[in-house]
């Protein structure tokens, strides 16, 4: 009876939690992935009669234009591919047997009803188990992110997102991480494999994404709150 009461008390909480899932689902224009705007440059130009002035907006006459300030844009080339496999196997077996001859008394075998009593025992046990797991992922594409912070050593903190609106939902890609200026190529792109502490998210919202999620009761019976398992 107590188990039933506990279950009835937990189900409303799970129902309310399920109603709040949409509140925490990814949405466009998330402030956490908003681009950073460059700070206004209030440096006054000093009239010196020249037509060229060296300001912070210039990398130099003989250098490529690469992102290096807060608010600059970098194109991240997604080149993610992972493959993992794991296999395990075990086999155990054990056999033992004991046999005792006829019972003797005074050097003579004891007979009962024309039979000679003897005792024997045998035991056999075996166990065999195996496991095999494999997983592979691949992500290819390109996304532009903005520089949100420049560290004293020159490394750039970047973040950004891309949303694609489809017929039955949206798909999004989000990227955050640290980029070394040396890893940025001449065309202002960087490979995702060169991003330190990278957080790459790829998912979707809408009907297609909802059909791939389990229902409320299914999540309950596969959770730690299930007292019947």
Secondary structure by P-SEA (a helix, b strand, c coil): caaaaaaaaaaaaaaaaaaacccccccccccccbbbbcccccbbbbbccccccccccccccccccccccccbbbbbbbbbbbbbbbbbbbbbbbbbbbbbcccccccbbbbcccbbbbbbbbbbbbbbbbbbbbbbbbbbbbbbbbbccccccbbbbbbcbbbbbccccccbbbbbbccccccccccccccccccccbbbbbbcccaaaaaacccaaaaaaaccccccc
